[in-house]
Amino acid sequence: MSQLILFAQAAGGGGASMIVIFVAMFAIMYFMIIRPQQKQAKQHTTMLAALKKGDEVITQGGMIGKIAVITDKVITLEIASGVKIRVLKGSVQSRAGVADEPAAATKSDEKKEEK
């Protein structure tokens, strides 16, 4: 029992340092996890707001299609000639053309170097 009392007395003086440690841990968690997720969510929301008819998109399920009709919550994708599906707007992961553009630029640069 006396050992517990001595331990409690020794730990009592370090209360301020414990607060500093918890604040530092929260700051690290914020800048490593919370802030990047908020930034990514904001970019996704901006991308969804900028979608328009004719854009080629990729859904979270991996479906690639061209937007035929767009409403507030639902997008109709044409995935093949005459084949249309409806998906939730939030399930659109990215634009298909945006991911392909850097690769296309690299290929054209390689062709110029060959000539």
C-alpha positions in Angstrom: 0.0 0.0 0.0 2.8 2.4 0.8 4.3 1.8 -2.6 1.0 3.0 -4.3 1.0 6.2 -2.2 4.6 6.9 -3.2 3.8 6.2 -6.8 0.8 8.5 -6.7 2.8 11.3 -5.1 5.6 10.9 -7.7 3.0 11.0 -10.6 1.2 14.0 -9.1 4.0 16.4 -10.1 3.9 15.3 -13.7 0.3 16.3 -14.4 1.4 19.3 -16.6 3.7 17.1 -18.7 0.8 14.6 -19.3 -1.3 17.4 -20.7 1.5 18.5 -23.0 1.8 14.9 -24.2 -1.9 14.6 -24.9 -1.9 17.9 -26.8 1.1 16.9 -28.8 -0.6 13.5 -29.6 -3.8 15.3 -30.7 -1.8 17.7 -32.9 0.0 14.8 -34.6 -3.3 13.0 -35.2 -4.8 16.1 -36.6 -2.1 16.9 -39.1 -1.4 13.2 -40.1 -5.0 11.9 -40.3 -7.9 14.3 -39.8 -6.7 17.2 -42.0 -5.7 15.2 -45.1 -9.1 13.4 -45.0 -10.9 16.7 -44.8 -8.9 18.0 -47.7 -9.6 14.9 -49.8 -13.4 15.1 -49.0 -13.4 18.7 -50.1 -11.7 17.9 -53.4 -14.2 15.1 -54.0 -17.2 17.4 -53.3 -15.8 20.0 -55.7 -15.3 17.3 -58.4 -18.9 16.1 -57.9 -20.2 19.7 -58.2 -18.3 20.2 -61.5 -19.6 17.1 -63.2 -21.7 17.7 -66.4 -23.3 15.7 -69.1 -20.8 14.0 -71.4 -18.1 13.6 -68.8 -16.6 10.1 -68.6 -16.4 8.9 -65.0 -15.3 6.0 -62.9 -17.5 4.8 -60.0 -16.2 3.3 -56.8 -17.3 -0.1 -58.1 -15.0 0.3 -61.1 -17.7 1.0 -63.7 -16.6 3.4 -66.4 -19.2 5.3 -68.3 -20.3 8.6 -69.9 -22.8 10.8 -68.0 -26.1 10.8 -69.9 -28.3 12.5 -67.3 -27.3 14.2 -64.1 -29.6 15.3 -61.2 -28.9 16.3 -57.6 -28.4 12.8 -56.2 -28.5 10.4 -59.2 -26.4 10.1 -62.3 -27.4 8.0 -65.4 -24.3 6.5 -67.0 -24.1 5.1 -70.5 -21.7 2.2 -70.1 -22.1 0.8 -73.6 -24.1 1.9 -76.7 -27.7 1.9 -75.6 -26.9 0.5 -72.1 -27.6 3.0 -69.3 -27.4 2.5 -65.5 -28.3 4.8 -62.6 -25.8 5.3 -59.8 -25.7 7.6 -56.8 -23.7 10.8 -57.5 -21.6 10.2 -54.4 -20.4 6.8 -55.8 -18.5 8.6 -58.5 -14.8 8.2 -57.6 -13.2 10.3 -60.4 -13.3 11.5 -63.9 -11.9 8.9 -66.3 -10.2 11.5 -68.6 -8.3 13.2 -65.7 -6.4 10.0 -64.8 -5.6 9.2 -68.4 -4.3 12.7 -69.4 -0.7 12.5 -67.9 -0.2 9.1 -69.5 -1.3 10.4 -72.9 1.1 13.4 -72.5 4.0 11.0 -71.7 3.2 8.9 -74.8 3.2 12.0 -77.1 6.5 13.1 -75.5 8.0 9.7 -76.3 6.9 9.9 -79.9 8.5 13.3 -80.3 11.8 12.0 -78.9 11.8 9.0 -81.3 11.6 11.4 -84.4 
